[in-house]
Amino acid sequence: MEVIKIETEFIKLDSLLKFAALVGTGGEAKYVIAEGLVEVNGETCTMRGRKIRPGDRVSFGGNELEIVQA
């Protein structure tokens, strides 16, 4: 599990995937989210603008991210 530190209150799901280098572009992030390939806290999420806050866990492509406050 990789720990991702954010300094803001939240980060949008598509931006998180780019920040963590799990996707290369915003378009790719939009596609994988829309296809239901991303899980947030164990549930499939298809909302690319979903606010991810410290304490949330995101899974995609065999990678798991834990979000913490910096």
SULURUR-V889384 format. One record per residue. SS is DSSP state (alpha for helix, beta for strand, coil for the rest). NEAR is the number of other C-alpha atoms within 12 Angstrom. D_FIRST is the distance of its C-alpha to the first C-alpha in whole Angstrom. Layout:
<<SS,NEAR,D_FIRST> <SS,NEAR,D_FIRST>>
This chain:
<<coil,13,0> <beta,18,4> <beta,20,7> <beta,29,10> <beta,23,13> <beta,23,16> <coil,13,19> <coil,16,21> <coil,16,21> <beta,23,19> <beta,28,18> <beta,28,19> <alpha,37,17> <alpha,35,19> <alpha,27,19> <alpha,41,15> <alpha,39,14> <alpha,23,17> <alpha,21,16> <coil,27,12> <coil,20,14> <coil,27,13> <coil,24,17> <coil,18,20> <coil,18,22> <alpha,22,23> <alpha,16,25> <alpha,20,22> <alpha,32,20> <alpha,28,23> <alpha,20,23> <alpha,29,20> <alpha,33,20> <alpha,20,23> <coil,17,23> <coil,20,20> <coil,26,17> <beta,35,15> <beta,30,14> <beta,33,14> <coil,20,13> <coil,15,14> <beta,16,17> <beta,21,18> <coil,27,19> <coil,21,22> <coil,24,23> <coil,31,21> <coil,20,23> <coil,24,21> <beta,23,20> <beta,33,16> <beta,27,17> <coil,25,15> <coil,21,13> <coil,29,12> <beta,29,9> <beta,40,10> <beta,30,9> <beta,34,11> <coil,18,12> <coil,13,10> <beta,21,7> <beta,24,5> <beta,33,6> <beta,25,7> <beta,34,10> <beta,22,12> <beta,18,16> <coil,14,17>>
